[in-house]
Amino acid sequence: MWELIKRTSAEARIDTVILHADDINIFEYPFLYMSGDQEFPPLSEKEISNLKLYLEFGGTLLIDDCIGKSDFGFDISVRREIKRLFPHKSLEKLPADHTIFKSFYLLNQAYGRIMEKTYLEGITIENRAAIIYSQNDLGGAWAKDPLGSWEYEVIPGGETQRAMAFRLGINIIMYALTGNYKQDQVHLPFILKRQM
């Protein structure tokens, strides 16, 4: 959030707020972040119901797999719960020209602490990616210890890859705040000129 405030005009809270999926207070936040590295128990019916309502009413959930392997427990649990949330939808690969990749920075792929997948997956509701799923451990690329040093090495691209993981994170949050605003190509020449 500190990087978001520093790099954009968006206002954000720096402190972490931990919420459960059945907490009515999730509706106070346009963006939720969930990460993990192991299997987790099924959500309760109340959690599924509340989270589904949150997503259908415009909320965005970023799910971040810290391991990135599709045969590990976290990925299996995520896919199971998404199927419970939206029985008639499946996670789909978000194309490289998706608005997420141009909502603030122009990017051509997904990044993170590891490079397990060059793409993001998502669940789309009315032309909006309500769930965004990364298997590249974005949070690991962003994490600092209490002394301000990076907690994890970024593999294989080092600090350049870390910088791109920050850009992707900012893009995801800006997308959660603005939706498909930047889908219109009329903005592209101005963005490209700004990068020169």
C-alpha positions in Angstrom: 0.0 0.0 0.0 2.9 2.3 0.7 4.1 1.8 -2.9 0.6 2.5 -4.2 0.4 5.8 -2.3 3.9 6.8 -3.4 3.4 6.0 -7.1 -0.2 7.0 -7.6 -2.8 9.5 -6.4 -4.8 6.7 -4.8 -5.4 6.9 -1.0 -4.9 3.7 1.0 -4.5 2.5 4.5 -1.0 1.3 5.3 -2.0 -1.0 8.2 -3.2 -4.6 7.6 -6.8 -5.4 8.4 -7.5 -9.1 8.8 -11.1 -10.1 7.9 -12.9 -13.4 7.6 -15.0 -14.1 4.6 -18.2 -14.1 6.7 -17.4 -10.6 8.2 -19.9 -8.0 7.0 -17.0 -5.5 7.2 -15.5 -6.8 3.9 -18.0 -4.6 2.2 -16.0 -1.6 3.5 -13.1 -2.5 1.3 -13.0 -2.6 -2.5 -10.1 -4.9 -2.6 -9.3 -8.1 -0.6 -6.0 -10.1 -0.6 -5.8 -13.7 0.3 -2.5 -15.7 0.2 -1.4 -19.2 1.3 0.9 -22.1 0.7 -1.0 -25.1 1.9 -4.4 -26.7 1.8 -7.1 -25.1 3.9 -10.5 -26.3 5.1 -13.7 -25.5 3.1 -15.3 -22.2 3.8 -18.6 -22.3 5.7 -21.8 -21.7 3.9 -22.0 -18.2 5.6 -18.5 -17.4 4.3 -19.4 -18.5 0.8 -22.6 -16.6 0.8 -21.0 -13.3 2.1 -18.0 -13.5 -0.2 -20.2 -14.3 -3.3 -22.3 -11.2 -2.5 -19.2 -9.1 -2.0 -17.8 -10.1 -5.4 -21.2 -9.7 -7.2 -21.6 -6.2 -5.7 -18.3 -5.0 -7.2 -15.6 -6.2 -4.8 -12.3 -7.6 -6.0 -10.4 -10.6 -4.5 -6.7 -11.2 -5.3 -5.7 -14.7 -4.4 -1.9 -15.2 -4.2 -0.4 -18.7 -4.2 3.0 -18.6 -2.4 4.1 -21.9 -3.8 2.8 -21.7 -7.4 2.5 -25.4 -8.0 -0.9 -26.6 -9.2 -0.6 -30.0 -7.5 -0.1 -28.5 -4.0 -2.9 -28.1 -1.4 -3.4 -24.4 -1.7 -4.2 -24.4 -5.4 -6.5 -27.4 -5.0 -8.3 -25.6 -2.1 -8.6 -22.4 -4.1 -10.2 -24.1 -7.1 -12.5 -26.1 -4.9 -13.8 -22.9 -3.1 -14.1 -21.0 -6.4 -16.3 -23.8 -7.8 -18.5 -23.5 -4.7 -18.7 -19.7 -5.1 -19.5 -19.9 -8.8 -20.6 -23.4 -9.8 -21.1 -22.4 -13.4 -17.8 -20.6 -13.9 -14.2 -21.7 -14.0 -11.0 -19.8 -13.6 -9.9 -18.6 -17.0 -6.6 -17.3 -18.2 -6.7 -13.5 -18.4 -5.4 -12.4 -21.8 -2.2 -10.3 -22.1 -4.4 -7.4 -23.4 -6.6 -7.5 -20.3 -7.2 -4.1 -18.6 -5.3 -5.3 -15.6 -2.1 -5.2 -17.6 -2.6 -1.6 -18.5 -4.6 0.0 -15.7 -1.5 2.0 -14.6 1.7 0.5 -15.9 1.9 -1.2 -19.3 2.8 -4.8 -18.7 2.8 -7.9 -21.0 2.6 -10.7 -18.4 2.3 -11.7 -14.8 5.2 -11.4 -12.3 5.9 -12.3 -8.7 8.6 -13.7 -6.4 8.7 -16.8 -8.7 7.7 -17.1 -12.3 5.5 -20.2 -12.2 3.0 -18.7 -14.7 3.3 -15.8 -17.2 -0.4 -15.2 -16.9 -3.1 -14.5 -14.3 -6.3 -16.4 -14.0 -9.7 -15.0 -13.1 -13.4 -15.2 -12.6 -15.3 -12.6 -14.6 -18.6 -11.2 -13.6 -20.3 -8.8 -16.1 -17.0 -8.0 -17.9 -15.1 -7.4 -14.7 -12.4 -9.7 -13.2 -13.9 -10.1 -9.7 -11.4 -12.8 -8.7 -7.8 -12.5 -9.8 -5.5 -15.5 -9.2 -1.7 -15.4 -9.2 0.5 -18.4 -8.8 3.7 -16.3 -8.7 3.8 -15.2 -5.0 3.3 -11.5 -5.5 3.3 -11.0 -1.7 6.7 -12.7 -1.4 8.2 -10.2 -3.9 6.8 -7.3 -1.9 7.6 -8.6 1.6 10.1 -6.7 3.8 11.3 -7.7 7.3 11.0 -5.3 10.3 14.4 -3.7 9.4 13.3 -2.9 5.9 15.3 -5.6 4.0 13.7 -7.8 1.4 12.5 -11.1 3.0 12.8 -13.3 -0.1 15.0 -13.6 -3.1 13.2 -13.1 -6.4 13.8 -15.9 -8.9 15.0 -16.0 -11.7 14.9 -12.2 -12.6 16.1 -10.6 -9.4 15.4 -7.0 -8.7 14.0 -6.2 -12.1 11.4 -9.0 -11.6 10.6 -7.5 -8.1 10.0 -4.1 -9.7 7.6 -5.6 -12.2 5.8 -7.5 -9.3 5.2 -4.1 -7.7 3.9 -2.7 -10.9 1.6 -5.6 -11.3 0.3 -5.2 -7.8 -0.4 -1.5 -8.4 -2.2 -2.4 -11.6 -4.4 -4.9 -9.8 -5.4 -2.4 -7.2 -6.0 0.3 -9.7 -8.1 -2.1 -11.7 -10.1 -2.9 -8.5 -10.7 0.8 -8.0 -11.4 1.8 -11.6 -12.6 -1.3 -13.3 -12.4 -1.3 -17.1 -11.8 2.4 -17.4 -8.5 1.9 -19.2 -9.9 -0.7 -21.6 -10.6 2.1 -24.0 -7.6 2.4 -26.4 -8.0 6.2 -26.6 -5.7 6.4 -23.6 -2.9 4.3 -25.1 -1.1 7.0 -27.1 -0.9 9.2 -23.9 0.4 6.3 -21.8 3.0 5.5 -24.4 4.1 9.1 -24.7 4.5 9.3 -20.9 6.8 6.3 -20.9 9.3 8.0 -23.4 
